[in-house]
């Protein structure tokens, strides 16, 4: 799975998140040019919930920041424009969703 994430999920993140959850995150990254700050925070809350709180909200925000092509959350928040966070990931078209067997986006 790390082949689809240039920054790589940490070992803990891989342990706490199901392949389906990781697939949905990668689908979000592959299909979104940007997300609102509200959507970004909501996704982090979902990560916390799906990991049974093993991944805290702040860790979820950091993970999403890396997935969207930022160095960390600080980098992402410094680049908020009109309440949106742009997707800076350059290899989105190379994300192979067949690897995750995710057919559609589930909110």
Rosetta silent file (secondary structure, phi, psi, omega in degrees, C-alpha in Angstrom):
SEQUENCE: XXXXXXXXXXXXXXXXXXXXXXXXXXXXXXXXXXXXXXXXXXXXXXXXXXXXXXXXXXXXXXXXXXXXXXXXXXXXXXXXXXXXXXXXXXXXXXXXXXXXXXXXXXX
SCORE:     score description
SCORE:     0.000 S_00000001
   1 L     0.000  -31.462 -178.675    0.000    0.000    0.000 S_00000001
   2 H   -62.376  -18.272  177.197    2.844    2.407    0.647 S_00000001
   3 H   -63.114  -25.399  178.834    3.529    2.459   -3.088 S_00000001
   4 H   -89.505   -1.752 -177.086    0.424    4.624   -3.397 S_00000001
   5 L  -130.952  103.283 -174.918    1.515    7.072   -0.702 S_00000001
   6 L   -56.791  -35.288  179.509    4.728    8.935   -1.399 S_00000001
   7 L   -85.106  -20.801  178.132    5.067    9.947    2.253 S_00000001
   8 L    78.150  135.638  170.976    3.988    6.534    3.497 S_00000001
   9 L   -74.715  145.159  175.438    1.565    5.678    6.234 S_00000001
  10 L   -69.837  161.314  178.461    3.273    5.053    9.524 S_00000001
  11 H   -58.468  -39.554  178.481    3.302    1.480   10.790 S_00000001
  12 H   -62.776  -42.793  179.383    0.809    2.470   13.517 S_00000001
  13 H   -62.227  -40.936  177.721   -1.547    3.983   10.968 S_00000001
  14 H   -65.529  -35.674  178.932   -1.398    0.807    8.911 S_00000001
  15 H   -68.702  -36.802 -172.071   -2.071   -1.258   12.035 S_00000001
  16 H   -92.334  -16.785 -177.863   -5.067    0.814   13.138 S_00000001
  17 L  -109.788  137.066  177.583   -6.786    1.474    9.804 S_00000001
  18 L   -71.838  160.858  176.974   -8.465   -1.148    7.669 S_00000001
  19 H   -60.915  -34.984  178.874   -7.526   -1.517    4.016 S_00000001
  20 H   -64.830  -42.194  178.399  -10.987   -0.254    3.133 S_00000001
  21 H   -63.651  -44.400  177.814  -10.457    2.916    5.191 S_00000001
  22 H   -61.895  -40.391  177.081   -7.076    3.499    3.591 S_00000001
  23 H   -60.407  -42.874  179.325   -8.690    2.926    0.203 S_00000001
  24 H   -66.251  -37.137  176.519  -11.359    5.531    0.914 S_00000001
  25 H   -64.128  -43.213 -179.982   -8.697    8.033    1.994 S_00000001
  26 H   -67.313  -34.391  176.133   -6.732    7.413   -1.179 S_00000001
  27 H   -64.407  -42.798  176.298   -9.932    7.797   -3.214 S_00000001
  28 H   -57.006  -45.977 -179.554  -10.558   11.160   -1.529 S_00000001
  29 H   -66.349  -41.169 -176.184   -7.029   12.233   -2.440 S_00000001
  30 H   -69.926  -28.916 -172.427   -7.258   10.915   -5.998 S_00000001
  31 H  -107.936   -2.170 -175.897  -10.570   12.583   -6.795 S_00000001
  32 L  -112.674  123.024  172.813  -10.417   15.918   -4.944 S_00000001
  33 L   -74.223  -29.227  177.132   -8.724   19.029   -6.266 S_00000001
  34 E  -162.008  164.521  174.079   -9.419   20.611   -2.896 S_00000001
  35 E  -135.280  153.150  175.489  -11.487   20.146    0.246 S_00000001
  36 E   -74.245  162.030  177.335  -13.002   22.647    2.608 S_00000001
  37 H   -60.646  -38.162  179.033  -11.508   23.005    6.049 S_00000001
  38 H   -62.634  -46.148  178.456  -14.733   21.543    7.444 S_00000001
  39 H   -62.675  -38.521  179.354  -14.469   18.461    5.182 S_00000001
  40 H   -61.286  -47.998  179.746  -10.801   18.084    6.139 S_00000001
  41 H   -66.994  -37.548  178.529  -11.618   18.123    9.856 S_00000001
  42 H   -63.759  -40.011  178.561  -14.584   15.786    9.341 S_00000001
  43 H   -63.712  -38.677  178.093  -12.323   13.294    7.554 S_00000001
  44 H   -65.149  -38.242  176.614   -9.908   13.402   10.504 S_00000001
  45 H   -64.755  -37.510  177.920  -12.785   12.674   12.893 S_00000001
  46 H   -65.021  -40.851  176.453  -13.766    9.738   10.709 S_00000001
  47 H   -58.481  -45.574  179.201  -10.194    8.422   10.864 S_00000001
  48 H   -59.752  -45.915 -178.104  -10.338    8.630   14.658 S_00000001
  49 H   -64.231  -46.388 -176.581  -13.665    6.807   14.746 S_00000001
  50 H   -71.018  -18.239  176.291  -12.629    4.058   12.306 S_00000001
  51 L   -94.768   10.168 -176.602   -9.410    3.435   14.224 S_00000001
  52 L    55.329   39.476  177.403  -11.403    3.013   17.466 S_00000001
  53 L    68.160   10.926  175.788   -9.673    6.164   18.743 S_00000001
  54 L   -68.970  -32.369  174.487   -6.217    4.630   18.369 S_00000001
  55 L  -104.305  117.844 -179.061   -5.447    7.510   16.011 S_00000001
  56 L   -74.837  165.163 -177.363   -6.299   10.811   17.648 S_00000001
  57 H   -55.847  -45.563 -179.362   -7.885   13.726   15.792 S_00000001
  58 H   -62.855  -38.247  177.246   -4.582   15.629   15.550 S_00000001
  59 H   -66.446  -37.099  176.602   -2.846   12.548   14.132 S_00000001
  60 H   -63.613  -40.043  176.984   -5.648   12.200   11.576 S_00000001
  61 H   -63.973  -40.233  177.674   -5.133   15.818   10.527 S_00000001
  62 H   -64.272  -43.602  178.876   -1.402   15.169   10.109 S_00000001
  63 H   -60.329  -48.196  179.171   -2.091   12.053    8.036 S_00000001
  64 H   -61.026  -39.414  178.091   -4.511   13.917    5.778 S_00000001
  65 H   -58.906  -46.597  179.006   -1.993   16.734    5.371 S_00000001
  66 H   -63.422  -42.446 -179.852    0.640   14.271    4.161 S_00000001
  67 H   -62.820  -33.129  179.845   -1.840   12.572    1.837 S_00000001
  68 L   -86.055    8.097  171.916   -2.741   15.926    0.302 S_00000001
  69 L    92.855   14.257  178.560    0.926   16.639   -0.431 S_00000001
  70 L  -100.684  158.185  179.575    1.895   18.839    2.501 S_00000001
  71 L   -68.034  -41.440 -179.050    4.834   18.295    4.817 S_00000001
  72 L  -162.334 -176.190 -178.653    2.616   18.480    7.900 S_00000001
  73 H   -63.685  -40.142  178.763   -0.537   20.104    9.272 S_00000001
  74 H   -57.717  -45.418  178.373    1.190   23.449    9.791 S_00000001
  75 H   -59.944  -43.596 -179.906    2.160   23.511    6.114 S_00000001
  76 H   -64.639  -45.968 -176.957   -1.433   22.689    5.104 S_00000001
  77 H   -69.598  -27.325  175.911   -3.008   25.321    7.360 S_00000001
  78 H   -71.230  -15.178 -177.819   -0.584   27.975    6.131 S_00000001
  79 L  -111.006   19.027  176.037   -1.899   27.312    2.622 S_00000001
  80 L   -71.131  131.117  179.394   -5.641   27.571    3.332 S_00000001
  81 E  -133.114  121.178 -177.979   -7.269   29.810    0.740 S_00000001
  82 L    53.757   44.410  178.356  -10.954   30.788    0.948 S_00000001
  83 L    61.453   24.192  175.842  -11.553   28.089    3.574 S_00000001
  84 E  -126.726  152.055  176.151  -10.242   25.378    1.242 S_00000001
  85 E  -113.456  116.039 -178.207   -7.155   23.207    1.290 S_00000001
  86 E   -73.401  148.803  175.619   -5.800   22.530   -2.174 S_00000001
  87 L   -86.614  109.818 -178.967   -4.589   19.083   -3.112 S_00000001
  88 L   -94.932    1.965 -179.163   -0.885   19.519   -3.877 S_00000001
  89 L   -67.183  123.182 -174.502   -0.246   15.855   -4.494 S_00000001
  90 L   -87.019  -17.293 -175.024    1.261   15.589   -7.962 S_00000001
  91 L  -104.281   26.068 -176.739    0.854   11.845   -8.497 S_00000001
  92 H   -57.829  -36.247 -177.991   -2.924   11.601   -8.025 S_00000001
  93 H   -70.075  -13.204 -179.625   -3.429   10.112  -11.468 S_00000001
  94 H   -95.159   -3.134  179.411   -1.099    7.244  -10.542 S_00000001
  95 L   -71.510  117.724 -176.774   -3.114    6.132   -7.514 S_00000001
  96 L   -91.453   99.030 -177.309   -4.356    2.673   -8.424 S_00000001
  97 H   -72.338  -18.557  177.204   -7.742    2.318   -6.769 S_00000001
  98 H   -62.822  -28.821  178.696   -8.073   -1.265   -8.003 S_00000001
  99 H   -59.644  -34.310 -176.848   -5.451   -2.145   -5.409 S_00000001
 100 L   -95.779   -7.960 -178.815   -7.924   -1.166   -2.679 S_00000001
 101 L    55.965   44.773  178.281  -11.039   -2.596   -4.353 S_00000001
 102 L  -108.837  114.267 -174.601  -12.911    0.643   -3.728 S_00000001
 103 L   -90.195  -29.052 -177.489  -15.590    1.181   -6.334 S_00000001
 104 L  -150.612  163.506 -179.226  -17.167    4.382   -5.057 S_00000001
 105 L   -78.977  132.492  178.393  -16.760    7.132   -2.525 S_00000001
 106 L  -120.654  122.295 -179.489  -18.497    6.546    0.796 S_00000001
 107 L   -94.336    0.000    0.000  -19.010    9.497    3.124 S_00000001
